[in-house]
């Protein structure tokens, strides 16, 4: 199941948000940041620069009032830095993973595994998964896989002794040949 770690998921989400913000801010008529108008009615030039992928812009739009910390009607670069810091420290919700990570990674196996095992990965049950939780889950999954794999190698199913059952001599161990015989 090797999930590796969640760094690629978080990097995809945070980089996508920052790049989208940069493109929107560069093309905004408001020098203090981006407005809801910038998000809901992007120009064809902006759409082209975004690669016609509006997933991150939609996320910013739907969370506009929560991101705009000072309530001035714009998402400033400080607001954006606060958002990315918060997401990187607190983790991503199931919905945020679906929206922010699927756009750049398609149907990646890592994303699919994190979404499938979201509730088991979220060990503190806060509704978010962090990179640390993903890594811990991956280690636990690898440990369980190894335990299962090596269950079949039990020493009880093989003998270390050889000899003839009908003989009067004591059976000897395979290691007997490594030590000198005491013939006294």
Secondary structure, DSSP 8 states (H G I E B T S, - for coil): -----THHHHHHHHHHHHHHHHHHHHH-S-TTSB-HHHHHS--HHHHHHTTT--HHHHHHHHTHHHH-TT-SSSB-HHHHHHHHHHHHHH-B-HHHIIIIIHHHHTT-HHHHHHHHTHHHH-TT-SS-B-HHHHHHHHHHHHHHHHHHHGGG--GGGS-SEES-TTSSS--EEGGGGGS-----
